[in-house]
Amino acid sequence: MCWSCNPYCGNCKPPKEKPKKCPACNSYSFPELKNCKKCGAVLPESVERPTVMCLYIEKMCANPCGKYKAPPKDGVVQQSCKWHTPPKSKG
């Protein structure tokens, strides 16, 4: 049980991407920016999270939270999850 939400935790909802370190000036910028806020250098590309089988809803999820690791405690598989991100179809 959390007392306050850490957006980078990823336990109860998908984690927010952490700030990226600029290869030129070593400062940190939010990943939504493509260039460093301080010097303008191009930031490293984001690493795509792996798609996993979510045991909580028994569906594949492309941006999982920590709930994917175990089925619900009451044993009843949930029908949906507000954080569920279906994998992108190839083709």
C-alpha positions in Angstrom: 0.0 0.0 0.0 1.4 3.4 -1.0 1.0 6.5 1.0 1.6 8.8 -1.9 2.1 8.1 -5.6 5.5 8.0 -7.2 4.9 8.3 -10.9 8.1 6.4 -11.7 7.3 3.5 -9.4 5.1 1.5 -11.8 3.5 -0.7 -9.1 -0.2 0.2 -9.4 -0.1 2.0 -12.8 2.4 2.0 -15.7 5.6 4.0 -14.7 6.3 7.4 -16.2 9.5 7.4 -18.3 12.3 8.9 -16.2 14.2 12.0 -17.4 17.0 11.4 -19.9 20.6 12.4 -19.4 21.9 14.6 -22.1 25.0 13.1 -23.8 26.5 16.6 -24.4 26.1 18.5 -21.1 25.0 15.7 -18.6 21.9 17.6 -17.5 18.5 15.8 -17.4 15.4 16.6 -19.5 12.0 15.2 -19.7 11.6 12.4 -22.3 8.7 14.2 -24.0 11.3 16.7 -25.3 13.4 15.5 -28.2 16.2 17.9 -27.4 18.0 18.9 -24.2 16.4 21.8 -22.4 19.8 23.2 -21.4 22.0 22.9 -24.5 19.7 21.8 -27.3 21.5 18.5 -28.1 19.4 15.5 -29.3 18.4 13.2 -26.4 18.8 9.4 -26.6 15.9 7.5 -28.1 13.4 6.0 -25.7 13.6 2.3 -25.0 10.4 0.5 -25.8 9.0 -1.5 -22.8 8.5 -5.2 -23.4 5.0 -6.6 -24.1 4.0 -9.0 -21.4 1.1 -11.3 -20.5 -0.9 -9.6 -17.7 -2.0 -12.2 -15.2 -4.4 -9.6 -13.7 -6.6 -9.5 -16.8 -5.1 -12.4 -18.8 -4.3 -10.2 -21.8 -1.1 -9.0 -23.5 -0.1 -5.5 -22.3 2.4 -3.2 -24.1 2.8 -0.8 -21.1 2.4 -3.0 -18.0 2.2 -1.9 -14.4 3.2 -4.1 -11.5 -0.2 -5.9 -11.4 0.8 -8.0 -14.4 3.0 -10.2 -12.2 0.2 -11.9 -10.3 -3.5 -12.8 -10.7 -6.1 -11.1 -8.4 -5.9 -12.2 -4.8 -9.6 -13.3 -4.9 -8.8 -15.6 -7.8 -11.3 -13.9 -10.1 -9.6 -12.6 -13.3 -10.6 -9.0 -14.0 -12.4 -8.2 -17.3 -10.6 -4.9 -17.8 -8.0 -2.6 -16.5 -8.0 1.2 -17.0 -4.2 1.1 -17.7 -4.3 -1.8 -20.2 -2.4 -1.0 -23.4 -3.0 -3.5 -26.2 0.1 -4.4 -28.2 0.4 -2.7 -31.6 -0.6 -5.1 -34.4 2.1 -5.8 -36.9 1.1 -5.2 -40.4 
